[in-house]
Protein backbone atom coordinates (compact mmCIF):
# COMPACT_ATOMS: atom_id res chain seq x y z
CA UNK A 1 0.00 0.00 0.00
CA UNK A 2 1.41 3.37 -1.02
CA UNK A 3 1.80 6.14 1.54
CA UNK A 4 -0.28 9.18 0.68
CA UNK A 5 1.53 12.45 0.04
CA UNK A 6 1.48 14.91 2.91
CA UNK A 7 -1.01 17.74 2.48
CA UNK A 8 -0.64 21.19 4.05
CA UNK A 9 -2.71 21.36 7.22
CA UNK A 10 -4.03 24.82 6.41
CA UNK A 11 -5.62 23.39 3.27
CA UNK A 12 -7.17 20.65 5.40
CA UNK A 13 -8.72 23.21 7.75
CA UNK A 14 -9.94 25.21 4.76
CA UNK A 15 -11.59 22.08 3.34
CA UNK A 16 -13.17 21.38 6.73
CA UNK A 17 -14.58 24.91 6.81
CA UNK A 18 -16.05 24.33 3.35
CA UNK A 19 -17.80 21.23 4.72
CA UNK A 20 -19.38 23.21 7.56
CA UNK A 21 -20.62 25.89 5.16
CA UNK A 22 -21.95 23.33 2.67
CA UNK A 23 -23.78 21.20 5.25
CA UNK A 24 -25.21 24.18 7.12
CA UNK A 25 -26.35 25.78 3.88
CA UNK A 26 -27.82 22.47 2.75
CA UNK A 27 -30.15 22.47 5.74
CA UNK A 28 -31.29 26.04 5.01
CA UNK A 29 -31.70 25.65 1.24
CA UNK A 30 -33.46 22.30 1.59
CA UNK A 31 -35.90 23.76 4.11
CA UNK A 32 -36.66 26.57 1.66
CA UNK A 33 -37.39 23.92 -0.94
CA UNK A 34 -39.50 21.96 1.52
CA UNK A 35 -41.65 25.01 2.26
CA UNK A 36 -42.29 25.63 -1.44
CA UNK A 37 -44.45 23.68 -3.89
CA UNK A 38 -41.50 21.41 -4.65
CA UNK A 39 -42.09 17.87 -3.42
CA UNK A 40 -39.39 15.76 -1.76
CA UNK A 41 -39.37 13.78 -5.01
CA UNK A 42 -38.53 16.95 -6.96
CA UNK A 43 -35.58 17.76 -4.69
CA UNK A 44 -34.24 14.22 -4.98
CA UNK A 45 -34.60 14.38 -8.77
CA UNK A 46 -32.68 17.66 -8.91
CA UNK A 47 -29.96 16.21 -6.70
CA UNK A 48 -29.43 13.01 -8.64
CA UNK A 49 -30.16 14.48 -12.07
CA UNK A 50 -27.46 17.15 -11.77
CA UNK A 51 -24.90 15.14 -9.79
CA UNK A 52 -25.45 11.95 -11.79
CA UNK A 53 -24.97 13.75 -15.10
CA UNK A 54 -21.74 15.37 -13.91
CA UNK A 55 -20.32 12.17 -12.42
CA UNK A 56 -21.31 9.79 -15.23
CA UNK A 57 -18.09 10.39 -17.24
CA UNK A 58 -16.05 10.14 -14.04
CA UNK A 59 -17.70 6.80 -13.23
CA UNK A 60 -16.53 5.25 -16.48
CA UNK A 61 -13.18 7.04 -16.85
CA UNK A 62 -12.10 6.07 -13.33
CA UNK A 63 -13.34 2.51 -13.91
CA UNK A 64 -15.32 2.40 -10.70
CA UNK A 65 -14.49 -0.98 -9.07
CA UNK A 66 -17.77 -1.37 -7.17
CA UNK A 67 -19.59 -4.60 -7.93
CA UNK A 68 -23.26 -4.40 -8.92
CA UNK A 69 -24.29 -5.53 -5.44
CA UNK A 70 -22.12 -2.93 -3.72
CA UNK A 71 -23.29 -0.23 -6.10
CA UNK A 72 -26.96 -0.97 -5.42
CA UNK A 73 -26.44 -1.01 -1.65
CA UNK A 74 -24.55 2.30 -1.33
CA UNK A 75 -26.72 4.01 -3.97
CA UNK A 76 -29.81 3.00 -1.99
CA UNK A 77 -28.58 3.73 1.54
CA UNK A 78 -26.34 6.76 1.08
CA UNK A 79 -28.20 8.04 -1.97
CA UNK A 80 -31.84 7.24 -2.61
CA UNK A 81 -33.27 6.46 0.84
CA UNK A 82 -31.16 9.11 2.57
CA UNK A 83 -32.28 11.82 0.14
CA UNK A 84 -35.98 10.95 0.13
CA UNK A 85 -36.11 10.78 3.92
CA UNK A 86 -34.23 14.00 4.55
CA UNK A 87 -36.21 15.95 1.95
CA UNK A 88 -39.47 14.62 3.38
CA UNK A 89 -38.27 15.81 6.78
CA UNK A 90 -37.57 19.29 5.46
CA UNK A 91 -41.18 19.55 4.25
CA UNK A 92 -42.43 18.91 7.80
CA UNK A 93 -39.90 20.13 10.36
CA UNK A 94 -37.55 23.10 10.88
CA UNK A 95 -34.00 23.16 9.54
CA UNK A 96 -32.63 23.30 13.10
CA UNK A 97 -34.06 19.83 13.69
CA UNK A 98 -32.13 18.48 10.71
CA UNK A 99 -28.92 19.96 12.07
CA UNK A 100 -29.42 18.17 15.38
CA UNK A 101 -31.11 14.92 14.37
CA UNK A 102 -29.16 14.23 11.17
CA UNK A 103 -25.72 15.74 11.77
CA UNK A 104 -25.85 14.96 15.47
CA UNK A 105 -27.52 11.59 14.99
CA UNK A 106 -25.05 10.19 12.44
CA UNK A 107 -22.20 9.66 14.97
CA UNK A 108 -24.69 8.03 17.36
CA UNK A 109 -26.15 5.79 14.68
CA UNK A 110 -22.70 4.89 13.35
CA UNK A 111 -21.53 3.77 16.78
CA UNK A 112 -24.69 1.71 17.33
CA UNK A 113 -24.45 -0.04 13.96
CA UNK A 114 -20.71 -0.71 14.42
CA UNK A 115 -21.41 -2.17 17.87
CA UNK A 116 -24.14 -4.49 16.60
CA UNK A 117 -22.63 -5.45 13.25
CA UNK A 118 -18.85 -5.31 13.78
CA UNK A 119 -18.85 -5.97 17.54
CA UNK A 120 -16.93 -2.69 17.84
CA UNK A 121 -17.91 -1.89 21.41
CA UNK A 122 -17.28 1.74 22.43
CA UNK A 123 -14.89 2.46 25.28
CA UNK A 124 -15.81 4.60 28.27
CA UNK A 125 -14.84 7.91 26.64
CA UNK A 126 -16.81 7.12 23.50
CA UNK A 127 -19.77 5.97 25.58
CA UNK A 128 -19.77 9.27 27.47
CA UNK A 129 -19.83 11.16 24.17
CA UNK A 130 -22.69 9.01 22.89
CA UNK A 131 -24.72 9.56 26.07
CA UNK A 132 -24.34 13.34 25.74
CA UNK A 133 -25.39 13.17 22.11
CA UNK A 134 -28.42 11.01 22.97
CA UNK A 135 -29.44 13.41 25.75
CA UNK A 136 -29.25 16.31 23.32
CA UNK A 137 -31.50 14.48 20.86
CA UNK A 138 -33.97 13.76 23.67
CA UNK A 139 -33.99 17.41 24.77
CA UNK A 140 -34.67 18.75 21.27
CA UNK A 141 -37.28 16.08 20.71
CA UNK A 142 -39.11 16.58 24.00
CA UNK A 143 -40.63 19.94 23.13
CA UNK A 144 -41.32 18.97 19.53
CA UNK A 145 -43.20 15.77 20.33
CA UNK A 146 -45.49 17.71 22.66
CA UNK A 147 -49.08 18.46 21.56
CA UNK A 148 -49.50 21.57 19.46
CA UNK A 149 -46.06 21.45 17.82
CA UNK A 150 -47.39 21.78 14.31
CA UNK A 151 -45.78 23.50 11.37
CA UNK A 152 -47.63 26.65 10.31
CA UNK A 153 -47.37 25.77 6.60
CA UNK A 154 -48.64 22.20 6.57
CA UNK A 155 -50.40 21.60 9.86
CA UNK A 156 -48.43 18.38 10.24
CA UNK A 157 -46.62 17.50 13.41
CA UNK A 158 -42.93 18.21 13.75
CA UNK A 159 -42.38 14.68 15.00
CA UNK A 160 -43.17 13.24 11.57
CA UNK A 161 -40.31 15.25 10.06
CA UNK A 162 -38.08 14.34 13.00
CA UNK A 163 -38.64 10.63 12.33
CA UNK A 164 -37.64 11.19 8.71
CA UNK A 165 -34.46 12.94 9.86
CA UNK A 166 -33.62 10.04 12.19
CA UNK A 167 -34.17 7.59 9.34
CA UNK A 168 -31.87 9.67 7.10
CA UNK A 169 -29.17 9.61 9.80
CA UNK A 170 -29.42 5.82 10.01
CA UNK A 171 -29.13 5.48 6.22
CA UNK A 172 -26.05 7.72 6.04
CA UNK A 173 -24.42 6.01 9.02
CA UNK A 174 -24.91 2.61 7.37
CA UNK A 175 -23.45 3.93 4.12
CA UNK A 176 -20.45 5.43 5.94
CA UNK A 177 -19.76 2.14 7.66
CA UNK A 178 -19.87 0.31 4.33
CA UNK A 179 -17.34 2.74 2.88
CA UNK A 180 -15.11 2.03 5.86
CA UNK A 181 -15.48 -1.76 5.74
CA UNK A 182 -15.22 -2.05 1.95
CA UNK A 183 -12.42 0.55 1.80
CA UNK A 184 -14.08 2.52 -1.00
CA UNK A 185 -12.18 5.49 -2.38
CA UNK A 186 -14.04 8.83 -2.03
CA UNK A 187 -14.19 9.27 -5.81
CA UNK A 188 -15.66 5.79 -6.29
CA UNK A 189 -18.15 6.34 -3.47
CA UNK A 190 -19.40 9.68 -4.80
CA UNK A 191 -19.64 8.54 -8.42
CA UNK A 192 -21.23 5.25 -7.38
CA UNK A 193 -23.91 6.92 -5.25
CA UNK A 194 -24.84 9.65 -7.71
CA UNK A 195 -24.82 7.56 -10.89
CA UNK A 196 -26.45 4.54 -9.23
CA UNK A 197 -29.18 6.60 -7.58
CA UNK A 198 -29.88 8.49 -10.82
CA UNK A 199 -30.32 5.25 -12.76
CA UNK A 200 -32.59 3.78 -10.08
CA UNK A 201 -34.66 6.85 -9.30
CA UNK A 202 -35.06 9.17 -12.28
CA UNK A 203 -37.17 6.80 -14.44
CA UNK A 204 -39.55 6.17 -11.52
CA UNK A 205 -39.76 9.90 -10.81
CA UNK A 206 -40.48 10.78 -14.45
CA UNK A 207 -43.22 8.16 -14.84
CA UNK A 208 -44.99 7.83 -11.50
CA UNK A 209 -44.13 10.37 -8.77
CA UNK A 210 -45.91 13.69 -8.07
CA UNK A 211 -44.18 16.88 -9.15
CA UNK A 212 -44.39 20.52 -8.15
CA UNK A 213 -41.83 22.05 -10.50
CA UNK A 214 -44.33 24.33 -12.23
CA UNK A 215 -45.13 26.15 -9.00
CA UNK A 216 -41.67 27.63 -8.41
CA UNK A 217 -39.62 30.21 -10.27
CA UNK A 218 -36.70 29.43 -12.53
CA UNK A 219 -34.32 31.06 -10.04
CA UNK A 220 -35.61 28.79 -7.26
CA UNK A 221 -35.08 25.72 -9.45
CA UNK A 222 -31.55 26.86 -10.29
CA UNK A 223 -30.81 27.42 -6.59
CA UNK A 224 -32.01 23.94 -5.65
CA UNK A 225 -30.35 22.25 -8.64
CA UNK A 226 -26.98 23.86 -8.05
CA UNK A 227 -27.02 23.39 -4.29
CA UNK A 228 -28.47 19.89 -4.15
CA UNK A 229 -26.67 18.48 -7.18
CA UNK A 230 -23.29 20.20 -6.97
CA UNK A 231 -22.60 21.75 -3.57
CA UNK A 232 -24.26 19.13 -1.34
CA UNK A 233 -23.76 16.00 -3.43
CA UNK A 234 -20.26 16.73 -4.78
CA UNK A 235 -18.39 19.66 -3.18
CA UNK A 236 -19.16 18.71 0.43
CA UNK A 237 -18.29 15.05 -0.19
CA UNK A 238 -14.94 15.78 -1.80
CA UNK A 239 -14.07 18.48 0.77
CA UNK A 240 -14.74 16.12 3.66
CA UNK A 241 -12.56 13.45 2.04
CA UNK A 242 -9.72 15.96 1.59
CA UNK A 243 -10.03 17.18 5.19
CA UNK A 244 -9.91 13.59 6.41
CA UNK A 245 -6.71 12.89 4.44
CA UNK A 246 -5.07 16.13 5.60
CA UNK A 247 -6.10 16.30 9.26
CA UNK A 248 -7.14 12.77 10.16
CA UNK A 249 -10.61 11.37 10.61
CA UNK A 250 -10.95 12.62 14.21
CA UNK A 251 -10.50 16.34 13.53
CA UNK A 252 -12.43 16.18 10.26
CA UNK A 253 -15.36 14.44 11.95
CA UNK A 254 -15.57 17.26 14.50
CA UNK A 255 -17.13 19.34 11.73
CA UNK A 256 -20.34 17.38 12.30
CA UNK A 257 -20.42 18.85 15.80
CA UNK A 258 -20.41 22.41 14.45
CA UNK A 259 -23.23 21.99 11.93
CA UNK A 260 -26.18 21.81 14.39
CA UNK A 261 -25.18 25.10 15.97
CA UNK A 262 -24.54 26.91 12.70
CA UNK A 263 -27.79 25.58 11.21
CA UNK A 264 -29.79 26.77 14.21
CA UNK A 265 -28.20 30.22 14.10
CA UNK A 266 -28.71 30.56 10.33
CA UNK A 267 -32.32 29.33 10.49
CA UNK A 268 -33.33 32.31 12.63
CA UNK A 269 -32.56 35.11 10.13
CA UNK A 270 -33.10 33.16 6.88
CA UNK A 271 -36.15 31.06 7.76
CA UNK A 272 -37.64 32.92 10.71
CA UNK A 273 -37.35 29.87 12.97
CA UNK A 274 -37.40 30.74 16.66
CA UNK A 275 -34.38 30.13 18.87
CA UNK A 276 -35.80 28.53 22.02
CA UNK A 277 -33.81 27.64 25.11
CA UNK A 278 -34.78 23.99 24.62
CA UNK A 279 -33.44 23.97 21.07
CA UNK A 280 -30.23 25.72 22.09
CA UNK A 281 -29.78 23.29 24.99
CA UNK A 282 -30.20 20.31 22.68
CA UNK A 283 -27.76 21.80 20.19
CA UNK A 284 -25.19 22.36 22.96
CA UNK A 285 -25.43 18.79 24.25
CA UNK A 286 -25.23 17.24 20.78
CA UNK A 287 -22.30 19.47 19.81
CA UNK A 288 -20.32 18.63 22.95
CA UNK A 289 -21.07 14.92 22.60
CA UNK A 290 -20.11 14.82 18.93
CA UNK A 291 -16.92 16.80 19.57
CA UNK A 292 -15.86 14.48 22.39
CA UNK A 293 -16.62 11.46 20.25
CA UNK A 294 -14.52 12.79 17.39
CA UNK A 295 -11.52 13.18 19.69
CA UNK A 296 -11.58 9.56 20.80
CA UNK A 297 -9.06 7.41 18.96
CA UNK A 298 -10.44 4.08 17.89
CA UNK A 299 -8.96 1.12 16.12
CA UNK A 300 -10.66 0.67 12.78
CA UNK A 301 -11.53 -2.80 11.55
CA UNK A 302 -9.43 -4.27 8.77
CA UNK A 303 -11.02 -3.04 5.54
CA UNK A 304 -11.74 -5.21 2.56
CA UNK A 305 -9.97 -3.66 -0.44
CA UNK A 306 -11.91 -3.31 -3.64
CA UNK A 307 -10.57 -4.78 -6.85
CA UNK A 308 -11.62 -4.19 -10.42
CA UNK A 309 -13.81 -7.16 -11.19
CA UNK A 310 -16.85 -7.84 -13.34
CA UNK A 311 -18.96 -9.37 -10.57
C-alpha positions as CSV (number, residue, x, y, z in Angstrom):
1,X,0.0,0.0,0.0
2,X,1.4,3.4,-1.0
3,X,1.8,6.1,1.5
4,X,-0.3,9.2,0.7
5,X,1.5,12.5,0.0
6,X,1.5,14.9,2.9
7,X,-1.0,17.7,2.5
8,X,-0.6,21.2,4.0
9,X,-2.7,21.4,7.2
10,X,-4.0,24.8,6.4
11,X,-5.6,23.4,3.3
12,X,-7.2,20.7,5.4
13,X,-8.7,23.2,7.7
14,X,-9.9,25.2,4.8
15,X,-11.6,22.1,3.3
16,X,-13.2,21.4,6.7
17,X,-14.6,24.9,6.8
18,X,-16.1,24.3,3.4
19,X,-17.8,21.2,4.7
20,X,-19.4,23.2,7.6
21,X,-20.6,25.9,5.2
22,X,-22.0,23.3,2.7
23,X,-23.8,21.2,5.2
24,X,-25.2,24.2,7.1
25,X,-26.3,25.8,3.9
26,X,-27.8,22.5,2.7
27,X,-30.2,22.5,5.7
28,X,-31.3,26.0,5.0
29,X,-31.7,25.7,1.2
30,X,-33.5,22.3,1.6
31,X,-35.9,23.8,4.1
32,X,-36.7,26.6,1.7
33,X,-37.4,23.9,-0.9
34,X,-39.5,22.0,1.5
35,X,-41.7,25.0,2.3
36,X,-42.3,25.6,-1.4
37,X,-44.5,23.7,-3.9
38,X,-41.5,21.4,-4.7
39,X,-42.1,17.9,-3.4
40,X,-39.4,15.8,-1.8
41,X,-39.4,13.8,-5.0
42,X,-38.5,16.9,-7.0
43,X,-35.6,17.8,-4.7
44,X,-34.2,14.2,-5.0
45,X,-34.6,14.4,-8.8
46,X,-32.7,17.7,-8.9
47,X,-30.0,16.2,-6.7
48,X,-29.4,13.0,-8.6
49,X,-30.2,14.5,-12.1
50,X,-27.5,17.2,-11.8
51,X,-24.9,15.1,-9.8
52,X,-25.5,11.9,-11.8
53,X,-25.0,13.8,-15.1
54,X,-21.7,15.4,-13.9
55,X,-20.3,12.2,-12.4
56,X,-21.3,9.8,-15.2
57,X,-18.1,10.4,-17.2
58,X,-16.0,10.1,-14.0
59,X,-17.7,6.8,-13.2
60,X,-16.5,5.2,-16.5
61,X,-13.2,7.0,-16.8
62,X,-12.1,6.1,-13.3
63,X,-13.3,2.5,-13.9
64,X,-15.3,2.4,-10.7
65,X,-14.5,-1.0,-9.1
66,X,-17.8,-1.4,-7.2
67,X,-19.6,-4.6,-7.9
68,X,-23.3,-4.4,-8.9
69,X,-24.3,-5.5,-5.4
70,X,-22.1,-2.9,-3.7
71,X,-23.3,-0.2,-6.1
72,X,-27.0,-1.0,-5.4
73,X,-26.4,-1.0,-1.6
74,X,-24.6,2.3,-1.3
75,X,-26.7,4.0,-4.0
76,X,-29.8,3.0,-2.0
77,X,-28.6,3.7,1.5
78,X,-26.3,6.8,1.1
79,X,-28.2,8.0,-2.0
80,X,-31.8,7.2,-2.6
81,X,-33.3,6.5,0.8
82,X,-31.2,9.1,2.6
83,X,-32.3,11.8,0.1
84,X,-36.0,10.9,0.1
85,X,-36.1,10.8,3.9
86,X,-34.2,14.0,4.6
87,X,-36.2,16.0,2.0
88,X,-39.5,14.6,3.4
89,X,-38.3,15.8,6.8
90,X,-37.6,19.3,5.5
91,X,-41.2,19.5,4.3
92,X,-42.4,18.9,7.8
93,X,-39.9,20.1,10.4
94,X,-37.5,23.1,10.9
95,X,-34.0,23.2,9.5
96,X,-32.6,23.3,13.1
97,X,-34.1,19.8,13.7
98,X,-32.1,18.5,10.7
99,X,-28.9,20.0,12.1
100,X,-29.4,18.2,15.4
101,X,-31.1,14.9,14.4
102,X,-29.2,14.2,11.2
103,X,-25.7,15.7,11.8
104,X,-25.8,15.0,15.5
105,X,-27.5,11.6,15.0
106,X,-25.0,10.2,12.4
107,X,-22.2,9.7,15.0
108,X,-24.7,8.0,17.4
109,X,-26.1,5.8,14.7
110,X,-22.7,4.9,13.3
111,X,-21.5,3.8,16.8
112,X,-24.7,1.7,17.3
113,X,-24.5,0.0,14.0
114,X,-20.7,-0.7,14.4
115,X,-21.4,-2.2,17.9
116,X,-24.1,-4.5,16.6
117,X,-22.6,-5.4,13.2
118,X,-18.8,-5.3,13.8
119,X,-18.8,-6.0,17.5
120,X,-16.9,-2.7,17.8
121,X,-17.9,-1.9,21.4
122,X,-17.3,1.7,22.4
123,X,-14.9,2.5,25.3
124,X,-15.8,4.6,28.3
125,X,-14.8,7.9,26.6
126,X,-16.8,7.1,23.5
127,X,-19.8,6.0,25.6
128,X,-19.8,9.3,27.5
129,X,-19.8,11.2,24.2
130,X,-22.7,9.0,22.9
131,X,-24.7,9.6,26.1
132,X,-24.3,13.3,25.7
133,X,-25.4,13.2,22.1
134,X,-28.4,11.0,23.0
135,X,-29.4,13.4,25.8
136,X,-29.3,16.3,23.3
137,X,-31.5,14.5,20.9
138,X,-34.0,13.8,23.7
139,X,-34.0,17.4,24.8
140,X,-34.7,18.7,21.3
141,X,-37.3,16.1,20.7
142,X,-39.1,16.6,24.0
143,X,-40.6,19.9,23.1
144,X,-41.3,19.0,19.5
145,X,-43.2,15.8,20.3
146,X,-45.5,17.7,22.7
147,X,-49.1,18.5,21.6
148,X,-49.5,21.6,19.5
149,X,-46.1,21.4,17.8
150,X,-47.4,21.8,14.3
151,X,-45.8,23.5,11.4
152,X,-47.6,26.6,10.3
153,X,-47.4,25.8,6.6
154,X,-48.6,22.2,6.6
155,X,-50.4,21.6,9.9
156,X,-48.4,18.4,10.2
157,X,-46.6,17.5,13.4
158,X,-42.9,18.2,13.7
159,X,-42.4,14.7,15.0
160,X,-43.2,13.2,11.6
161,X,-40.3,15.2,10.1
162,X,-38.1,14.3,13.0
163,X,-38.6,10.6,12.3
164,X,-37.6,11.2,8.7
165,X,-34.5,12.9,9.9
166,X,-33.6,10.0,12.2
167,X,-34.2,7.6,9.3
168,X,-31.9,9.7,7.1
169,X,-29.2,9.6,9.8
170,X,-29.4,5.8,10.0
171,X,-29.1,5.5,6.2
172,X,-26.1,7.7,6.0
173,X,-24.4,6.0,9.0
174,X,-24.9,2.6,7.4
175,X,-23.4,3.9,4.1
176,X,-20.4,5.4,5.9
177,X,-19.8,2.1,7.7
178,X,-19.9,0.3,4.3
179,X,-17.3,2.7,2.9
180,X,-15.1,2.0,5.9
181,X,-15.5,-1.8,5.7
182,X,-15.2,-2.1,1.9
183,X,-12.4,0.5,1.8
184,X,-14.1,2.5,-1.0
185,X,-12.2,5.5,-2.4
186,X,-14.0,8.8,-2.0
187,X,-14.2,9.3,-5.8
188,X,-15.7,5.8,-6.3
189,X,-18.2,6.3,-3.5
190,X,-19.4,9.7,-4.8
191,X,-19.6,8.5,-8.4
192,X,-21.2,5.2,-7.4
193,X,-23.9,6.9,-5.3
194,X,-24.8,9.7,-7.7
195,X,-24.8,7.6,-10.9
196,X,-26.4,4.5,-9.2
197,X,-29.2,6.6,-7.6
198,X,-29.9,8.5,-10.8
199,X,-30.3,5.3,-12.8
200,X,-32.6,3.8,-10.1
201,X,-34.7,6.9,-9.3
202,X,-35.1,9.2,-12.3
203,X,-37.2,6.8,-14.4
204,X,-39.5,6.2,-11.5
205,X,-39.8,9.9,-10.8
206,X,-40.5,10.8,-14.4
207,X,-43.2,8.2,-14.8
208,X,-45.0,7.8,-11.5
209,X,-44.1,10.4,-8.8
210,X,-45.9,13.7,-8.1
211,X,-44.2,16.9,-9.2
212,X,-44.4,20.5,-8.1
213,X,-41.8,22.1,-10.5
214,X,-44.3,24.3,-12.2
215,X,-45.1,26.1,-9.0
216,X,-41.7,27.6,-8.4
217,X,-39.6,30.2,-10.3
218,X,-36.7,29.4,-12.5
219,X,-34.3,31.1,-10.0
220,X,-35.6,28.8,-7.3
221,X,-35.1,25.7,-9.5
222,X,-31.6,26.9,-10.3
223,X,-30.8,27.4,-6.6
224,X,-32.0,23.9,-5.6
225,X,-30.4,22.2,-8.6
226,X,-27.0,23.9,-8.1
227,X,-27.0,23.4,-4.3
228,X,-28.5,19.9,-4.1
229,X,-26.7,18.5,-7.2
230,X,-23.3,20.2,-7.0
231,X,-22.6,21.8,-3.6
232,X,-24.3,19.1,-1.3
233,X,-23.8,16.0,-3.4
234,X,-20.3,16.7,-4.8
235,X,-18.4,19.7,-3.2
236,X,-19.2,18.7,0.4
237,X,-18.3,15.1,-0.2
238,X,-14.9,15.8,-1.8
239,X,-14.1,18.5,0.8
240,X,-14.7,16.1,3.7
241,X,-12.6,13.4,2.0
242,X,-9.7,16.0,1.6
243,X,-10.0,17.2,5.2
244,X,-9.9,13.6,6.4
245,X,-6.7,12.9,4.4
246,X,-5.1,16.1,5.6
247,X,-6.1,16.3,9.3
248,X,-7.1,12.8,10.2
249,X,-10.6,11.4,10.6
250,X,-10.9,12.6,14.2
251,X,-10.5,16.3,13.5
252,X,-12.4,16.2,10.3
253,X,-15.4,14.4,12.0
254,X,-15.6,17.3,14.5
255,X,-17.1,19.3,11.7
256,X,-20.3,17.4,12.3
257,X,-20.4,18.9,15.8
258,X,-20.4,22.4,14.4
259,X,-23.2,22.0,11.9
260,X,-26.2,21.8,14.4
261,X,-25.2,25.1,16.0
262,X,-24.5,26.9,12.7
263,X,-27.8,25.6,11.2
264,X,-29.8,26.8,14.2
265,X,-28.2,30.2,14.1
266,X,-28.7,30.6,10.3
267,X,-32.3,29.3,10.5
268,X,-33.3,32.3,12.6
269,X,-32.6,35.1,10.1
270,X,-33.1,33.2,6.9
271,X,-36.1,31.1,7.8
272,X,-37.6,32.9,10.7
273,X,-37.3,29.9,13.0
274,X,-37.4,30.7,16.7
275,X,-34.4,30.1,18.9
276,X,-35.8,28.5,22.0
277,X,-33.8,27.6,25.1
278,X,-34.8,24.0,24.6
279,X,-33.4,24.0,21.1
280,X,-30.2,25.7,22.1
281,X,-29.8,23.3,25.0
282,X,-30.2,20.3,22.7
283,X,-27.8,21.8,20.2
284,X,-25.2,22.4,23.0
285,X,-25.4,18.8,24.2
286,X,-25.2,17.2,20.8
287,X,-22.3,19.5,19.8
288,X,-20.3,18.6,22.9
289,X,-21.1,14.9,22.6
290,X,-20.1,14.8,18.9
291,X,-16.9,16.8,19.6
292,X,-15.9,14.5,22.4
293,X,-16.6,11.5,20.3
294,X,-14.5,12.8,17.4
295,X,-11.5,13.2,19.7
296,X,-11.6,9.6,20.8
297,X,-9.1,7.4,19.0
298,X,-10.4,4.1,17.9
299,X,-9.0,1.1,16.1
300,X,-10.7,0.7,12.8
301,X,-11.5,-2.8,11.5
302,X,-9.4,-4.3,8.8
303,X,-11.0,-3.0,5.5
304,X,-11.7,-5.2,2.6
305,X,-10.0,-3.7,-0.4
306,X,-11.9,-3.3,-3.6
307,X,-10.6,-4.8,-6.9
308,X,-11.6,-4.2,-10.4
309,X,-13.8,-7.2,-11.2
310,X,-16.9,-7.8,-13.3
311,X,-19.0,-9.4,-10.6
